Amino acid sequence: MTPRVVVTGSTGFIGRQLCAQLAARGWRVDALVRTAQTAPPVVARELLWSHRDAPGQLPRALQGVDAVIHCAGLAHLLGADARQAQQRFHDVNVSLSERLALQAARAGVRRLVFLSSIKVNGESTDGRGPFLASDPPAPSDAYARSKAEAEQRLHEIGAEQGLEIVIIRPPLVYGPGVSANLLRLLAWVSKGVPLPLGAVCNQRSMIGLDNLCDLITRAVEHPAAAGEVFLAADDEDLSTPALVRLMAAGLGRPARLMPIPTGVVRVAAAVVGRRAEADRLLGSLRVDASQARSLLGWRPPVTTAAGIFEMASWYSTDRLAAVARC
């Protein structure tokens, strides 16, 4: 029989590509969505679902399902105070994940793959080696704490209910359809804006969209993935100037990098309220993804350079749609 997988977050940046990859590998893919007619076209059928659904609705939707991939979650929240943000992140990232796992277990689902975040490990590897899957969690904001709490609760449910739990923590994900800070950087490079990043000497791990979806698919299928936490990353770490140069080459533009001392850049960013963004551009965040390689035999199928070029090509050919996402 054709194996069946349910995907949450199927309409998002990662979910759409993931559904396409799963379908190409022979899975029957169903989507849990909040609004009708929003699922990717490869999805066999849409399963309307939210935290307000009647108690019996979700178990029926999960009957006969082999695996669930939980990509849905809340990553950004604007205009909320600290207490509101903490509660909202908990409601979506913890409570909803908990409910999904419990219902999946009761429906006889074998495995649940949870897309977490490298922010569970921390914000930076400045002054230390790369993050490891075995490192104790060190989340520093409400979002990261909610992901760490969700991981812990899922492991508990897995042990209690016999549900195989797999956790994947990706760093920055790039690829066609990207948004937020990476899209803004693409726009600046495309416009030829001089960037004060030429003196940056950092190293950051990232993962291409195709590579992350390949790892998620491997985690759904491989017997050795059960109960494990995997950090995800491409084979190559990049400095911020190297990233800008790859973007510029893909866009057919010059890389306009000014060698401004990083201390000056940090002060200027703080003055204009961009300290967090500057920290990501100037600091290091390295990830050791060797566990996925050793346990699952996984290697990223797309090189970092090829992935960045594909993203730049998408931006060049669909510029108006891309800019609208900024």
C-alpha positions as CSV (number, residue, x, y, z in Angstrom):
1,M,0.0,0.0,0.0
2,T,1.1,3.6,-0.6
3,P,2.5,5.1,2.6
4,R,0.5,8.1,3.8
5,V,1.9,11.2,5.5
6,V,0.1,14.2,7.0
7,V,1.9,17.5,6.8
8,T,1.1,20.6,8.8
9,G,2.4,24.0,7.6
10,S,2.0,22.7,4.0
11,T,1.4,26.2,2.6
12,G,4.6,27.7,4.0
13,F,8.0,28.2,2.6
14,I,9.2,24.8,3.7
15,G,5.9,22.9,3.6
16,R,5.2,23.4,-0.1
17,Q,8.6,22.1,-1.2
18,L,8.4,19.3,1.3
19,C,5.0,18.1,0.0
20,A,6.4,18.1,-3.5
21,Q,9.4,16.0,-2.5
22,L,7.3,13.5,-0.5
23,A,4.9,13.0,-3.4
24,A,7.8,12.5,-5.8
25,R,9.1,9.8,-3.5
26,G,5.9,7.9,-3.6
27,W,4.1,9.1,-0.4
28,R,0.4,9.9,-0.4
29,V,0.5,13.4,1.1
30,D,-2.4,15.0,3.0
31,A,-2.3,18.5,4.4
32,L,-3.8,19.8,7.7
33,V,-4.7,23.4,6.8
34,R,-6.7,26.2,8.4
35,T,-8.4,27.4,5.3
36,A,-9.9,25.5,2.4
37,Q,-8.2,25.6,-1.0
38,T,-4.8,26.7,0.4
39,A,-2.9,23.4,0.2
40,P,-0.2,22.8,-2.4
41,P,-1.5,21.2,-5.6
42,V,0.4,18.0,-5.1
43,V,-1.6,17.3,-1.9
44,A,-4.2,14.5,-2.4
45,R,-6.7,16.2,-0.1
46,E,-7.0,18.9,2.4
47,L,-7.9,18.3,6.0
48,L,-9.2,21.3,7.7
49,W,-7.8,21.6,11.2
50,S,-7.3,24.2,14.0
51,H,-6.9,24.2,17.8
52,R,-10.7,24.9,17.9
53,D,-11.7,21.7,16.1
54,A,-14.1,19.3,17.8
55,P,-12.3,16.6,19.8
56,G,-13.2,13.8,17.4
57,Q,-12.3,15.5,14.1
58,L,-8.5,15.2,14.2
59,P,-8.3,11.5,15.1
60,R,-10.6,10.7,12.2
61,A,-8.3,12.6,9.9
62,L,-5.3,10.7,11.2
63,Q,-6.7,7.2,10.7
64,G,-4.5,5.1,8.4
65,V,-1.6,7.6,8.5
66,D,1.9,6.3,8.8
67,A,3.6,9.5,9.8
68,V,3.0,13.2,10.6
69,I,5.4,16.0,9.8
70,H,4.7,19.0,12.0
71,C,6.0,22.1,10.2
72,A,3.3,24.5,11.4
73,G,4.2,27.0,14.1
74,L,4.5,30.6,15.1
75,A,8.0,32.2,14.5
76,H,7.3,35.9,14.6
77,L,4.9,38.1,16.6
78,L,4.7,41.8,16.2
79,G,3.0,44.3,18.6
80,A,2.7,42.1,21.6
81,D,4.3,42.6,25.1
82,A,6.5,40.0,26.7
83,R,3.7,38.2,28.5
84,Q,1.4,38.2,25.5
85,A,4.2,36.9,23.3
86,Q,5.1,34.1,25.7
87,Q,1.4,33.0,25.9
88,R,0.9,33.1,22.2
89,F,4.1,31.1,21.4
90,H,3.1,28.6,24.0
91,D,-0.5,28.2,22.6
92,V,0.7,27.6,19.1
93,N,4.1,26.0,19.4
94,V,3.6,23.9,22.5
95,S,-0.1,23.2,23.1
96,L,-1.0,22.6,19.5
97,S,2.0,20.3,19.0
98,E,1.1,18.4,22.2
99,R,-2.5,17.9,21.0
100,L,-1.4,16.8,17.6
101,A,1.0,14.2,19.1
102,L,-1.6,12.8,21.4
103,Q,-4.2,12.5,18.7
104,A,-1.6,10.9,16.3
105,A,-0.7,8.3,18.9
106,R,-4.3,7.5,19.6
107,A,-5.0,7.1,15.9
108,G,-2.1,4.6,15.6
109,V,0.4,6.9,13.7
110,R,3.9,5.4,13.8
111,R,6.1,8.5,13.7
112,L,5.9,12.3,14.2
113,V,8.7,14.5,12.8
114,F,8.8,17.9,14.5
115,L,10.5,20.9,12.8
116,S,12.1,22.8,15.6
117,S,14.8,25.5,15.5
118,I,18.5,25.8,16.1
119,K,17.6,28.6,18.4
120,V,16.8,25.9,21.0
121,N,20.6,25.5,21.2
122,G,21.3,29.2,21.4
123,E,21.8,32.4,19.4
124,S,25.5,32.3,18.7
125,T,28.6,30.1,18.7
126,D,31.0,33.0,19.1
127,G,33.9,31.9,21.3
128,R,33.0,28.2,21.2
129,G,32.7,25.2,18.9
130,P,29.7,24.4,16.7
131,F,26.4,23.4,18.3
132,L,25.9,19.7,18.8
133,A,22.6,17.7,19.1
134,S,23.8,16.6,22.5
135,D,24.2,20.1,23.9
136,P,21.8,21.1,26.7
137,P,19.2,23.5,25.4
138,A,19.9,27.2,25.9
139,P,16.9,29.2,24.4
140,S,17.0,32.9,24.9
141,D,13.7,34.2,23.7
142,A,10.0,33.3,23.9
143,Y,10.0,31.6,20.5
144,A,13.0,29.5,21.2
145,R,11.7,28.6,24.7
146,S,8.4,27.4,23.2
147,K,10.2,25.2,20.7
148,A,12.4,23.7,23.5
149,E,9.3,23.1,25.6
150,A,7.5,21.5,22.7
151,E,10.4,19.2,22.1
152,Q,10.4,18.1,25.7
153,R,6.7,17.5,25.7
154,L,6.8,15.5,22.5
155,H,9.5,13.2,23.8
156,E,7.4,12.6,26.9
157,I,4.3,11.8,24.8
158,G,6.4,9.5,22.6
159,A,7.6,7.6,25.6
160,E,4.2,7.3,27.1
161,Q,2.2,6.5,24.0
162,G,4.7,4.5,21.9
163,L,4.9,7.3,19.2
164,E,8.3,7.6,17.5
165,I,9.4,11.2,17.8
166,V,12.1,12.8,15.6
167,I,13.3,16.4,16.1
168,I,15.0,18.4,13.5
169,R,16.6,21.8,14.3
170,P,17.5,23.8,11.2
171,P,19.5,27.1,11.2
172,L,18.7,29.8,8.6
173,V,16.9,28.2,5.6
174,Y,17.5,29.7,2.2
175,G,16.0,29.1,-1.2
176,P,13.3,30.3,-3.7
177,G,10.5,31.9,-1.8
178,V,12.6,33.0,1.1
179,S,11.4,36.0,3.1
180,A,12.4,38.3,6.0
181,N,16.1,39.2,6.6
182,L,17.6,37.1,3.8
183,L,15.2,38.5,1.3
184,R,16.1,42.0,2.3
185,L,19.8,41.2,1.9
186,L,19.0,39.9,-1.6
187,A,17.3,43.1,-2.4
188,W,20.2,45.2,-1.2
189,V,22.7,43.2,-3.2
190,S,20.5,43.4,-6.3
191,K,20.2,47.2,-6.0
192,G,24.0,47.5,-5.6
193,V,23.7,49.0,-2.1
194,P,27.1,49.3,-0.5
195,L,27.2,47.1,2.5
196,P,29.5,47.7,5.5
197,L,30.3,44.0,5.8
198,G,33.6,43.6,4.1
199,A,35.5,43.3,7.4
200,V,33.3,40.6,8.9
201,C,35.2,37.4,9.8
202,N,32.4,35.1,11.0
203,Q,31.1,31.6,10.1
204,R,27.5,30.7,9.8
205,S,25.8,27.4,9.0
206,M,22.7,27.5,6.8
207,I,20.7,24.9,5.0
208,G,19.1,25.1,1.5
209,L,15.4,24.4,1.2
210,D,15.9,21.3,-1.0
211,N,18.5,19.9,1.5
212,L,16.2,20.5,4.5
213,C,13.3,18.8,2.8
214,D,15.5,15.9,1.8
215,L,16.6,15.5,5.4
216,I,13.0,15.6,6.7
217,T,12.0,13.0,4.2
218,R,14.9,10.8,5.3
219,A,13.9,11.3,8.9
220,V,10.4,10.1,8.1
221,E,11.6,7.0,6.4
222,H,14.8,5.8,8.2
223,P,14.4,3.4,11.1
224,A,17.4,4.8,12.9
225,A,15.7,8.3,13.2
226,A,13.3,7.2,15.9
227,G,13.8,9.1,19.2
228,E,16.6,11.3,17.8
229,V,17.4,15.0,17.6
230,F,19.1,16.1,14.4
231,L,20.8,19.4,13.7
232,A,20.6,20.3,10.0
233,A,23.1,22.2,7.9
234,D,24.8,22.3,4.5
235,D,28.3,20.8,4.1
236,E,29.8,24.3,4.0
237,D,29.7,27.2,6.4
238,L,29.8,30.7,5.0
239,S,31.0,34.1,6.2
240,T,28.6,37.0,5.6
241,P,30.9,38.5,2.9
242,A,31.1,35.1,1.2
243,L,27.3,34.9,1.2
244,V,27.0,38.3,-0.3
245,R,29.5,37.4,-3.0
246,L,27.6,34.3,-3.9
247,M,24.3,36.3,-4.0
248,A,25.9,39.0,-6.2
249,A,27.3,36.4,-8.6
250,G,23.9,34.7,-8.9
251,L,22.3,38.1,-9.5
252,G,24.9,39.2,-12.0
253,R,25.8,42.2,-9.8
254,P,29.0,43.4,-8.2
255,A,29.4,42.7,-4.5
256,R,29.8,46.1,-2.9
257,L,31.4,45.3,0.4
258,M,33.0,48.1,2.5
259,P,35.6,47.1,5.1
260,I,34.0,48.9,8.0
261,P,35.2,47.7,11.5
262,T,32.5,45.5,13.0
263,G,32.5,47.5,16.2
264,V,31.4,50.6,14.2
265,V,28.7,48.5,12.4
266,R,27.3,47.2,15.8
267,V,27.1,50.7,17.2
268,A,25.4,52.1,14.1
269,A,22.9,49.2,14.1
270,A,22.1,49.8,17.7
271,V,21.4,53.5,17.1
272,V,18.8,52.6,14.4
273,G,17.2,49.8,16.3
274,R,18.8,47.0,14.2
275,R,21.0,45.3,16.9
276,A,19.5,41.8,16.5
277,E,19.8,41.9,12.7
278,A,23.5,43.1,13.0
279,D,24.3,40.3,15.5
280,R,23.1,37.7,12.9
281,L,25.2,39.4,10.1
282,L,28.3,39.8,12.2
283,G,28.3,36.9,14.6
284,S,29.0,33.2,14.1
285,L,26.5,30.3,14.4
286,R,28.0,27.0,13.4
287,V,26.1,23.7,13.5
288,D,27.5,20.1,13.6
289,A,25.1,18.0,11.5
290,S,27.3,14.9,11.7
291,Q,24.7,12.9,13.5
292,A,22.3,13.0,10.6
293,R,25.2,11.9,8.3
294,S,26.3,9.0,10.6
295,L,22.8,7.6,11.6
296,L,20.8,8.3,8.5
297,G,23.6,8.2,5.8
298,W,22.4,11.7,4.8
299,R,24.4,14.2,2.8
300,P,23.0,17.4,1.4
301,P,22.2,16.7,-2.3
302,V,22.6,20.4,-3.3
303,T,25.8,22.4,-2.8
304,T,25.6,25.7,-1.0
305,A,26.8,27.7,-4.0
306,A,24.2,26.0,-6.3
307,G,21.4,26.6,-3.7
308,I,22.3,30.3,-3.4
309,F,22.4,30.7,-7.2
310,E,19.0,29.1,-7.5
311,M,17.6,31.5,-4.9
312,A,19.2,34.4,-6.7
313,S,17.7,33.2,-10.0
314,W,14.3,33.0,-8.4
315,Y,14.7,36.6,-7.2
316,S,15.8,37.8,-10.6
317,T,12.9,36.2,-12.5
318,D,10.2,36.9,-10.0
319,R,11.4,40.2,-8.5
320,L,8.0,41.9,-8.0
321,A,6.6,38.9,-6.1
322,A,9.8,38.6,-4.1
323,V,9.9,42.3,-3.1
324,A,6.3,42.1,-2.0
325,R,7.4,39.5,0.6
326,C,10.0,41.9,2.2
